[in-house]
């Protein structure tokens, strides 16, 4: 079965053409969370990197990122010290700071072919100063905390014609209960 990857404009145009032919079809949307170190502060454009400027520094795009202050990455449960290497454009040994993201896939199966639109939506960073105590810290120490908020729903949707319904596909594990057998 062939798969045709489309950009958003091509995908919406294919849907519009299918509506005109009165063909029945289903638009599937699948959202999967990833944290595979594909995105990090080193590869972000300047306007996005500005959100991280209170806790880290870099010389230019795709250069090594260092921490300015000690901080806790709450999503990953890691503590980074001052002047620690966080991320680089080339592969680094761990620990390496990564940005979690949703991979959003829209698909239509028509006439034995699949039209596919995929894009990534990065989690939004939120940096605050909190009182924390723990390993290597005095009780009630003020420290920067990096939290990641999931992207808003509007960033995960595309503009489709009004009469199109989108079916959200979830990866579910089917549990078979054999105790109900007679």
C-alpha positions in Angstrom: 0.0 0.0 0.0 1.7 3.3 -1.1 2.1 6.2 1.4 2.0 9.7 0.1 3.5 12.3 2.4 1.9 15.7 2.1 2.3 19.2 3.5 -0.7 20.8 5.2 -1.9 22.6 2.0 -1.7 19.4 -0.1 -3.5 17.4 2.6 -6.4 19.8 2.9 -6.7 20.0 -0.9 -6.9 16.2 -1.1 -9.7 16.3 1.5 -11.5 19.0 -0.5 -11.3 16.9 -3.6 -12.6 13.8 -1.8 -15.6 15.8 -0.5 -16.4 16.9 -4.1 -16.5 13.3 -5.3 -18.8 12.3 -2.5 -16.4 9.5 -1.6 -16.6 8.2 2.0 -13.4 8.6 4.0 -12.1 8.9 7.5 -9.5 11.4 8.7 -7.4 9.8 11.5 -5.2 11.8 13.9 -2.6 10.2 16.1 -0.7 12.1 18.8 2.4 10.4 20.3 4.7 11.9 22.9 8.4 11.6 22.3 11.4 12.5 24.4 14.2 11.1 22.2 16.6 14.0 22.3 15.7 15.0 18.7 15.1 18.6 19.9 17.4 20.5 22.3 18.3 24.1 23.1 21.3 24.1 20.8 19.1 23.6 17.6 16.4 26.1 18.6 16.1 29.4 16.7 17.0 32.5 18.6 13.4 33.6 19.4 12.7 30.2 20.9 16.0 29.9 22.7 15.1 33.2 24.5 12.7 31.2 26.7 15.6 29.3 28.1 17.9 32.4 28.5 17.5 32.6 32.3 19.1 29.1 32.8 21.4 28.5 29.9 23.6 30.3 27.4 25.1 29.6 23.9 27.3 31.5 21.5 25.2 30.9 18.3 22.8 28.5 16.7 24.0 24.9 16.8 26.7 25.6 19.3 27.2 24.0 22.7 24.8 25.1 25.4 26.0 25.6 29.0 24.0 26.1 32.1 24.2 29.6 33.6 22.8 28.7 37.0 22.0 25.4 38.8 18.5 24.2 37.9 16.2 21.2 38.1 14.6 19.8 35.0 11.4 18.6 36.6 10.1 16.7 33.6 13.2 14.4 33.5 14.0 14.6 37.2 17.6 15.9 36.7 19.6 18.5 38.5 22.1 20.4 36.4 25.0 22.4 37.9 26.4 25.7 36.8 28.6 25.6 33.7 27.5 22.1 32.9 27.2 21.2 29.2 23.5 20.7 28.4 23.3 20.2 24.7 25.3 20.4 21.5 24.5 20.1 17.8 26.7 17.0 17.6 26.1 13.9 19.7 27.1 14.3 23.3 27.3 11.7 26.1 24.5 11.9 28.6 23.3 13.8 30.6 21.9 15.8 27.7 19.0 18.2 27.9 16.2 17.3 25.6 12.8 18.9 24.8 9.8 16.6 24.8 7.4 16.9 21.9 4.2 15.5 20.4 4.4 13.9 16.9 1.1 14.6 15.3 0.0 12.4 12.3 -3.0 13.0 10.2 -3.9 10.3 7.7 -6.5 9.4 5.1 -6.8 5.9 3.6 -8.4 6.1 0.2 -8.3 3.7 -2.8 -5.5 1.6 -1.3 -3.2 4.5 -0.6 -2.5 6.5 2.5 -2.1 10.3 2.5 -0.1 11.3 5.5 0.7 14.7 7.1 3.1 14.7 10.1 4.5 17.5 12.2 6.0 18.0 15.7 4.8 20.3 18.4 7.3 21.1 21.1 6.4 21.3 24.8 6.5 24.9 26.2 9.2 25.6 28.8 8.3 27.3 32.1 11.1 28.5 34.4 10.4 29.5 38.0 12.3 29.8 41.2 11.1 27.5 43.9 12.2 26.4 47.4 13.5 22.9 47.2 15.5 20.5 49.4 17.1 17.3 48.5 20.4 15.6 47.7 23.3 18.1 47.7 21.1 21.0 48.7 20.4 22.7 52.0 16.9 22.6 53.3 14.7 25.3 51.7 17.2 26.3 49.0 15.9 28.6 46.2 16.6 27.1 42.8 15.5 27.5 39.2 13.0 24.8 38.1 12.4 24.0 34.5 8.9 22.6 33.8 7.4 21.6 30.4 3.8 22.3 29.6 2.2 20.3 26.8 1.3 22.4 23.7 -2.1 23.9 23.4 -4.8 21.9 21.5 -5.0 24.5 18.7 -1.3 23.8 17.8 -2.2 20.1 17.3 -5.0 20.7 14.8 -5.0 21.8 11.2 -7.7 23.8 9.4 -10.0 21.3 7.7 -13.3 22.0 5.9 -16.2 22.4 8.4 -18.0 19.1 7.5 -14.9 16.9 8.1 -14.8 14.9 11.4 -11.4 13.8 12.8 -11.1 10.5 14.5 -8.4 10.5 17.3 -6.5 7.2 17.2 -5.0 6.1 20.5 -2.5 3.2 21.0 -4.5 1.0 23.2 -3.6 -2.5 24.5 -6.5 -4.8 24.1 -7.1 -6.9 27.3 -8.8 -10.2 26.7 -10.6 -11.5 29.8 -10.8 -15.3 29.3 -12.6 -15.7 32.7 -15.9 -14.8 31.0 -15.9 -17.9 28.8 -18.7 -20.3 29.4 
